[in-house]
Amino acid sequence: MTIIKTDLIDRYPYIVIEGPIGSGKTTLARKLADKYSASLLLENAESNPFLPRFYQDVQRYALPTQLFFLFQRAGQLGDLTQRDMFAKATIADFFLEKDPIFARLNLDDEEFALYRQIYQHLQLKASPPDLVIYLQTPVDALVDRIGQRNISYEQEIPREYLARLADAYSEFFHQYDASPLLIVNNEKLNIAANDAALDVLINRILQIRSRREFFNPNYE
């Protein structure tokens, strides 16, 4: 099927891809940005100096890891707004609204209370996406894909943590209604492994007619 390249970005100038670690959100964001010559906004986890230590000692490093990401994300989105984000289409692999997923999962009650105060202030700077694509991924697939990309500190992530994270994402997006949402079961839609899968997903995005839709492809 032929895809008219301007349709997607004309309809959705600001697209956010979300999902747990290993879901393929960064790969999809890169491929969409390249296909449509859009600006690319990435989370840049590698720049967080606390992250490798976090996976070794969650309790000790959860708060600095979380706050580093929060300020980084808020700064990136603030810069984007100042540059007039709608002058050019933007594809991002994160948005500020998902940040509390990790905070609630990893922080104790006192740390979370402090985090919430900071988050509620910074949230005012975030612009709502025109479309959010949530890559809902089974835990076994997350484990496999994390292993395949072979980032050293990620190999220490316990399967139990990934299961809790996947559940937290599902709960969050079950309630999310701030932007149009496409929930994609990407167990059998591995865009990193098969370039043709990208066109399958784009065709489905172009068929969206409501604010909340589901896509359960059987494509490998």
C-alpha positions in Angstrom: 0.0 0.0 0.0 1.4 3.4 -0.9 1.8 5.9 2.0 1.4 9.6 1.4 4.2 10.9 3.6 2.6 14.2 4.5 -0.6 12.7 5.8 0.8 11.5 9.1 2.8 14.5 10.2 0.1 16.9 9.0 -2.4 15.2 11.2 0.0 14.6 14.1 2.8 17.2 14.3 3.9 16.1 17.7 4.0 12.3 18.2 5.2 10.6 21.4 6.2 6.9 21.5 6.1 5.3 24.9 6.6 1.9 26.5 8.7 0.0 29.0 12.5 -0.6 28.7 13.0 -2.8 25.7 9.7 -2.1 24.0 11.4 -0.5 21.0 10.2 3.1 21.5 13.5 4.7 20.6 13.9 2.6 17.5 10.4 3.5 16.3 10.9 7.2 17.1 14.1 7.2 15.1 12.5 5.4 12.1 9.5 7.7 12.0 11.6 10.8 12.3 13.9 9.6 9.5 10.9 8.7 7.2 9.2 12.0 7.7 12.2 14.3 8.1 10.9 15.3 11.6 12.8 16.6 14.6 13.8 13.8 17.0 13.5 14.2 20.7 15.2 11.4 22.7 15.3 10.6 26.4 19.1 10.1 26.3 19.3 7.7 29.2 23.1 7.3 28.7 23.7 10.8 30.0 22.2 9.9 33.5 25.3 9.2 35.7 23.1 7.5 38.3 21.4 4.9 36.1 24.0 2.1 36.1 24.3 2.4 39.9 20.5 2.4 40.2 20.2 -1.1 38.7 22.8 -2.3 41.2 21.2 -0.6 44.3 17.7 0.6 43.6 17.0 2.0 47.1 20.1 4.1 47.3 20.1 5.6 43.8 16.3 5.8 43.0 15.8 9.4 44.0 18.9 11.0 42.2 18.2 8.8 39.1 14.6 10.0 39.0 15.3 13.7 39.6 18.0 13.7 36.9 15.5 12.3 34.4 12.8 14.7 35.5 14.9 17.8 35.1 16.3 16.5 31.8 12.9 15.8 30.4 11.4 19.1 31.6 14.4 21.0 30.1 14.1 19.3 26.7 10.4 19.9 26.5 10.8 23.5 27.6 13.4 24.1 24.9 11.1 22.5 22.4 8.2 24.8 23.3 10.4 27.9 23.1 11.6 26.9 19.6 7.9 26.7 18.4 7.6 23.0 18.2 4.9 23.2 15.5 7.3 24.8 13.0 8.4 21.3 12.3 7.0 17.9 13.1 8.5 16.3 16.2 8.8 12.6 17.2 9.8 11.9 20.9 10.5 8.7 22.8 9.2 10.0 26.1 6.7 12.5 27.6 6.6 14.1 31.0 3.3 12.6 32.1 4.8 9.1 32.3 7.6 10.1 34.7 5.6 9.3 37.9 5.4 5.7 36.7 9.0 5.1 37.6 8.8 7.4 40.7 6.0 5.5 42.3 7.6 2.2 41.5 11.0 3.0 43.0 10.7 5.8 45.6 9.6 5.4 49.2 6.7 7.6 50.5 8.8 10.5 51.7 10.9 10.6 48.5 7.8 10.4 46.4 6.2 13.3 48.2 9.2 15.4 47.5 9.3 14.2 43.9 5.6 15.1 43.4 6.1 18.7 44.6 8.8 19.2 42.0 6.9 17.3 39.2 3.7 19.3 39.7 5.7 22.5 39.1 7.6 21.3 36.1 4.6 19.7 34.4 3.2 23.1 33.5 5.9 23.4 30.8 4.9 20.4 28.9 2.8 20.6 25.7 0.3 17.8 25.0 1.2 15.4 22.2 -1.1 15.2 19.1 -0.7 11.4 19.3 0.7 9.0 21.8 1.7 5.5 20.7 2.0 3.1 23.6 4.0 -0.1 22.8 2.5 -2.7 25.1 5.0 -5.5 25.3 4.9 -8.8 27.1 7.6 -9.3 29.7 9.3 -12.2 27.9 9.7 -10.0 24.8 11.2 -7.2 26.9 13.7 -9.6 28.4 14.6 -10.9 24.9 15.0 -7.5 23.3 17.0 -6.1 26.2 19.3 -9.1 25.9 19.7 -8.6 22.1 20.7 -4.9 22.4 23.3 -5.8 25.0 23.7 -2.6 27.0 25.8 -3.7 29.9 24.0 -2.2 32.9 20.6 -3.2 31.5 21.6 -6.9 31.8 21.3 -6.5 35.5 17.6 -5.6 35.4 15.6 -8.3 37.2 12.7 -9.9 35.3 10.5 -9.2 38.3 11.2 -5.4 38.0 10.3 -5.5 34.3 7.0 -7.3 35.1 6.2 -4.6 37.7 7.1 -1.9 35.2 5.0 -3.4 32.4 2.0 -3.6 34.8 2.5 0.0 35.9 2.6 1.2 32.2 -0.6 -0.7 31.5 -2.4 0.8 34.4 -1.2 4.3 33.5 -2.4 4.1 29.9 -5.7 2.4 30.9 -6.5 5.7 32.5 -4.7 8.1 30.1 -7.0 10.5 28.1 -5.0 13.7 27.7 -4.1 13.0 24.0 -5.3 10.6 21.3 -3.8 7.2 22.1 -3.0 4.2 20.0 -2.2 1.1 22.1 0.0 -1.3 20.1 0.6 -4.9 21.1 4.1 -5.2 19.6 4.9 -8.7 20.6 4.8 -9.7 16.9 5.5 -6.3 15.4 9.3 -6.0 16.0 10.2 -2.9 14.1 13.8 -3.2 15.1 14.1 -6.6 13.4 11.9 -6.0 10.3 11.7 -2.8 8.4 8.4 -3.7 6.7 6.7 -3.7 10.1 7.1 0.1 10.1 4.7 0.5 7.1 2.2 -1.9 8.8 2.1 0.4 11.8 2.0 3.6 9.8 -1.0 2.3 7.8 -2.8 1.6 11.1 -2.0 5.1 12.4 -3.5 6.7 9.3 -6.7 4.8 10.0 -7.2 6.3 13.5 -10.6 7.8 13.8 -11.1 8.2 17.6 -9.1 9.3 20.6 -8.4 5.8 21.9 -7.7 2.8 19.6 -6.0 -0.6 19.8 -3.8 -2.4 17.3 -3.1 -6.1 17.8 -1.1 -7.1 14.7 0.1 -10.6 13.9 3.2 -9.7 11.9 6.8 -10.8 12.2 
